[in-house]
Amino acid sequence: MEKEDPIEKLERQQAEKKSNGGLKAVMIAMIVIALALGAALYYVLTSKNKLVNELNEEKADLTEQIVALQSDYENLSSEYDSINAQLDSSREEIAQLVARVKNTEATDRAKIRQYEKELGTLRTIMRGYIAQIDSLNTLNHQLAEEAASARREAEETKQANVKLTQRVEDLADRVNAGSIIKAHNFVMYAYNSNDKVTDKANRVVRFLVNLSLAENDLAAHGPVRVYVRVTDPDGNLLSDGRGTTFTFGGETLEATASREVDYQGQEVDLGIYINNIPSFQKGVYTVNAFTTQAQLGHGELLLR
């Protein structure tokens, strides 16, 4: 065998040492990268699990609130068939909402936010039912007491005819007051250019005011115009540019918008769009609805 030249041998050993050192550096670098990737993956998984837990808690809280409201609806009753029919409809809506929430993943934040808004609407509707029932109960109680008193006076003496006549006229006035159209289910929404509900002020292009004119057999039948007045967070009245005005309480008021419907004594649902507003700012907007006879209701909408 030919003997290797000492110089070549030395050069070969140095080259092998350099090659082994480079390979070791590459391996160290790969280990460092693997550890970094593992730490990043652990952080992502931990953050995701934390977020999922928070969303599950949020869904559980929402479910608890809806179930509590469902119980409130079950305990609410009235002596009026029209209101009972509306209550049954609302109970069905909240039962469907409970089912939808339970079948929705907590991570579907868009739907959870939608359900939160629906919960708020159902709460508002319930407050309207309570106010309407209390108002009708009070009115009926008063009328029953006064009618009984009038009958007793008529039976006791004919000399009370003058007073009785006055009492009857007072009752007639109360009946006239009962003929005034009232409203419920009062709520206002903000929509963006894609016709989606939003609460972002910089995305709003119009408002929609929804309400229902209540059933009232005593009210006059025919065209009824509903006017809405909407004020911005600074208290300024919004105007759609049509310059609509109406008379209420002996005063002429400017309306933001209006709509006429054919009222035949039955409940009528209607919506009034508020367009042509140049821009919307953050804050609370206030809306009041009127006919020329009465104020129908009011509400607020927060834009962020």
Secondary structure as GFF3:
##gff-version 3
##sequence-region A 1 304
A	DSSP	alpha_helix	6	75	.	.	.	ID=ss1
A	DSSP	alpha_helix	81	102	.	.	.	ID=ss2
A	DSSP	alpha_helix	109	156	.	.	.	ID=ss3
A	DSSP	three_ten_helix	158	160	.	.	.	ID=ss4
A	DSSP	alpha_helix	161	178	.	.	.	ID=ss5
A	DSSP	beta_strand	183	191	.	.	.	ID=ss6
A	DSSP	three_ten_helix	201	203	.	.	.	ID=ss7
A	DSSP	beta_strand	206	213	.	.	.	ID=ss8
A	DSSP	beta_strand	222	231	.	.	.	ID=ss9
A	DSSP	beta_strand	245	248	.	.	.	ID=ss10
A	DSSP	beta_strand	251	254	.	.	.	ID=ss11
A	DSSP	beta_strand	257	263	.	.	.	ID=ss12
A	DSSP	beta_strand	268	274	.	.	.	ID=ss13
A	DSSP	beta_strand	283	290	.	.	.	ID=ss14
A	DSSP	beta_strand	295	303	.	.	.	ID=ss15
###
